[in-house]
Amino acid sequence: MSAEWRPVRQSRTHELVLERIEERVLAGELKAGDRLPPERELAPVLGVSRSALREALRVLETIGVLVAQAGRGPDAGARIVRNPDDALGRLLRLHFALGSYSLHDVLEARVVLERSSFEAAAEHAPAEDLDEAEALLVRMQEPEVGVADFNDLDTRFHVAIARSSGNQLTSTLTSAVRESVRPLILRALETAEDWPATAGALNAEHTELLRLVRAGKGAKAADLVEAHIRGFHGTLVDEKPQVEQTERASEADEAGREGREG
């Protein structure tokens, strides 16, 4: 093992551990499903403390390329995996919340990704994938479905179509972008004046989208999904400047009152 794992320099130790593991992945020496050596063996070979090694492993787990199982047995230890959807969704959600991307940026990204995925799905989506999407629609149309469950099923429907397009990267990006605004869309659904009517309208569009995909009408499906996204997601973009303007006006009024009282 000492010939396979080279010690790392001590400065910024956990980052150097990450670099060493990344080197092995890029070289094809570590693949999805492979297990890393136990901490007690790997740490001394790399010349680092077990705490630094654990910190590096936590970073890898956060970005979706490693799963660590505590304890003993065949499933214990750290294993290389491919799980980009959750990691990218979490990353985009945080950066969106921090203002790295505007709501308009997210809207336009969704339009580009989903136009592509719906058009491609209409060309060569497997029937079983479309059956899965249809099963999600059936559940969305149940009278007792709650807003939170509807939002979850809505996300899964769009991701299912993206997956059926055959482009895994498009599927991952669609999932991540949709996930980044999931809380915002959920709040918008929860505050809808007429939830049954809103759900009915969205379900009607979903049903027509799936019909167009099954019929192989990719261009029409692409146009409709853009209208679908801009119709609901677009209202969130339109509302944001109004909210900000209201907040600024409120702050100005408060400042004026403080000035008069002073």
N, C-alpha and C positions, 0 to 999 in steps of 0.2 A: 504493500500500500504506500510505503514511503516514496517509492518511485513515481507513483501516480499523482499524489497530492503534494504540491510544493508549499513550503511555508510562506506566509505573507509578511509584509512589513508591519510594524506595530502602529504607525500613524493611521488614524481613522480606520481602526481595525475592522469593524463590521462592514464598511464599504469595500475594503480590500477582499474580505471573504466573499462578498457578493460578486466582485470582479472575477475571482477565481472560479466560482461556481458557474458564472455566465460564460467564461472561457470554455469550460467543459461542455456546456450545452451547445454553444456555437460550433464547437468542433465535432459535435455528434457523439461525444463520449457519454453524455447524459441525455436520456430521452424520456418522454412521458411514460410513467409506470415504473421507472427505475427508483430504487431506494438509495438514500445517502447512507454512508456508514453511521453507526451510533455516535452520539456526541462525544462519549468518552474516548472514542478512537479517532474521530475526525479532528477534534480540537487540537490535540498535541501534534498531529501530523501537519496541520496548517500553522502550528506555532502560535495559536491564539487561546484566549481563555474561553471556557464554555459559555460565559455570559455574552461575550462578543459574538460567538457562533450563534447563540440563541437569538440575538438581536438581528443578525443577518437572516436567519430562517424566518423570523416574524415578518420581516420586510417582504421576503419571497412569498409568504403565505398571503399577505395583504394584496399583492399584485397578481395573485391567482395562478402561480406556477408551482406551488408546493402545498402539500397538506401534511400537517404534523399531528400524529396520534400519540398521546401519552400512554404510559403503562408498558406492559409486556405482551408478548404474543406475536403472531404473524402480521398483524395490522399495526403494530407499534412502530414508532420512528417517523422519519420524514420521507415523503415520496413525491417525486416530480409529477405534476399533473398539467393538464391544459384546461383552464377554467377562466377565460378572459372576460366573459360577459359580466359577472358580478363585480369584478375588479374595476373594469372600465366604467361601469355604471356608477359605482361608488365614487370613483375619481371625478367623473364629469359632474355628478351631483354636488360634490363639495366645491368644485371650481365655479360652477354656476351660482351657488349660494354666495361665494366670495366675490362675485362680479367679474370673473375672468371672461365669461361669455354672456352676451345679452340674450334676452328671450327671443329677440328677432334672429340672432345667430342660430339658436336652437331650432326655431321654426324653419329657417331656410335649409338647414342641414337635414331635418326630417323630410322636407319636400324632396330634396335631391335623392336621398337614400331610398325613400319609399316609392317614388316614381320608378326608379330603377328596379327595385325588388318586385313590385307588382307586375311590371311589364315582362320581366324575366320569368316570373312564376307562371304567367299566362302561356309562355312558350313551352316550358318543360317541367312544371311541377309534378311530382309523383302524385297519383290519386290518393294514396294513403295520407300524404301530408295535407292535402286539401280536406280530406275527411276529418283530420284532427282539427283544422281550422273551423270546419262546420260544427263540430261538437262543441267548440268554445262558444260559437254563436248561439247554439241552442241553450246553453247555460246562461248566456247574457240575456236571453229573452224570457227567462223564467220570472214570473210576477214578483216572487219574494226575494229576488236577488238584491242585495244591499249595494250602496254606492261604492264602498271600498272593494267589494268583490267584483263589481262591474268594472271598476278601474283596472283591477288586476287582470281580469279576463280580456279586457280591451287591449292591454299591453301584450298579453300572450298571443292574441289573434294577429296583431301586426308583426310580431316577431316570428310567428309560425309561417306567415306568408313569406317573410324575408328568408327564412331558413329553406323554404320550399323552392326558392329561386335557384338554389344550388351554389350560391356564393356565400361561404361561411363568414368572410370578413364583413360583407354587407349585413348579414344577420347579426353579427356581434355589435357592429356600430349602431344598427337600428335599435337593438336592445339597450345599448348604453345611452344613446341620445334620448330615447323614450323614458328610460329609468331616471335620467337626470332631472326631468320635470314632473315625475310622477306625483310628488307631494303637492305641487302647484295645481296640476290638473285635478287631483282629488279634491282640493279645497274648492275649485271652481264647480265641480260636479255637486259637492255638498251644498253649495249656496245657490244652485239653480232654482229659479222661481217655481218652475213646474218640472220636478224630476221625472215623473212618468213620461211627459211629453219629450223631454230631452233624451231620455233613454230610448224612447221609441224612434226618434229621428236618427240617432246614432246607429241603432240596430238596423234600420232600413238601409242606411248607407253601407253598413258592413255587409248586409245580405246581398246588395247589388254588386259590391266589390267582388265578393266571392263568386257570384254568378258570372261576372265578366271574365274573371280568371279562368274558371272552368270552361268557358266558351272560347278561350284562346284570344280574347279581344284585349291584348296588352295595352295598346295606345289609349283605349277608352278607360281601362282600369287605372292607368297612370294619371289621366286627367281627373278622374273621379277621386282618387286618393289625395291628390293635391287639393282639390276643392274641399274634401273631407277634413284634411289637416288645417287648412287655412280657415275653414268655417268655425271650428271650435278653438283650436290652438291660436288661431289668428285673433280671436276676440280677447285672449289673454294679453297679446302684444298690444292691442289697441287700448286696453284698459290700463296698462302700466303707466303710460305717460299721464293719464288722467289722475291716477292715484297719486303720482309724484307731484303733479300740479296742485292737487288738493292739499297734500301734506305741506308743500311750500307755502300755500296761502294760509294754512292754519298756523304755521310757524311765524309768518309775518304778522298775523293778527295778534298772536300771543306777545310778540316782541313789541308791537304797538301799544298794547295794554300795559305792559311792564313800563314802557317809556312814559305813558300818561300818569301811571301810578307813582312813578319816581318823581 
